[in-house]
Amino acid sequence: MPIAACASVLDAWWRRSTGSAQCAGSRSRTPSALFGIPREALEKSVYLVTREGRKYHSFDAVKQVILRLPVAYLAGGAALTKTPWAALPIALFFSPLFQPAGEAGYDWVAANRYFFPGSTCAHMTGPVSMG
């Protein structure tokens, strides 16, 4: 029964994202088939595919999402009005110097995502099957 609940969450997400009622049942409409990303990669990491077709995954996808959120710019601007030193952690987060630490942090969170409070699939010990 809990696995069915996770599947229903995935199906609801799929309907909202694509407007299609079929998720796992239609092989040609799965995220793997639509974007050419192997299923195993989708089960291990989050992916962001831009309108231009550029693909970002794991920590790079998180950074790209942050860059696309207007609230991130508002928060950054508010921090900078308090002190110019607030720019330093922001610049470090997006710099290549932080990439190894960001990847390590992302990998740890991804490996333990089913154990975080509020996870809709907290009972799972591995990735949810998408068909």
Rosetta blueprint (number, residue, H / E / L):
1 M L
2 P H
3 I H
4 A H
5 A H
6 C H
7 A H
8 S H
9 V H
10 L H
11 D H
12 A H
13 W H
14 W H
15 R H
16 R H
17 S H
18 T H
19 G L
20 S L
21 A L
22 Q L
23 C L
24 A L
25 G L
26 S L
27 R H
28 S H
29 R H
30 T L
31 P H
32 S H
33 A H
34 L H
35 F H
36 G L
37 I L
38 P L
39 R H
40 E H
41 A H
42 L H
43 E H
44 K H
45 S L
46 V L
47 Y E
48 L E
49 V E
50 T L
51 R L
52 E L
53 G L
54 R L
55 K E
56 Y E
57 H E
58 S L
59 F H
60 D H
61 A H
62 V H
63 K H
64 Q H
65 V H
66 I H
67 L H
68 R L
69 L L
70 P H
71 V H
72 A H
73 Y H
74 L H
75 A H
76 G H
77 G H
78 A H
79 A H
80 L H
81 T H
82 K H
83 T L
84 P H
85 W H
86 A H
87 A H
88 L H
89 P H
90 I H
91 A H
92 L H
93 F H
94 F H
95 S L
96 P H
97 L H
98 F H
99 Q H
100 P H
101 A H
102 G H
103 E H
104 A H
105 G H
106 Y H
107 D H
108 W H
109 V H
110 A H
111 A H
112 N L
113 R H
114 Y H
115 F H
116 F L
117 P L
118 G L
119 S L
120 T L
121 C L
122 A L
123 H L
124 M L
125 T L
126 G L
127 P L
128 V L
129 S L
130 M L
131 G L
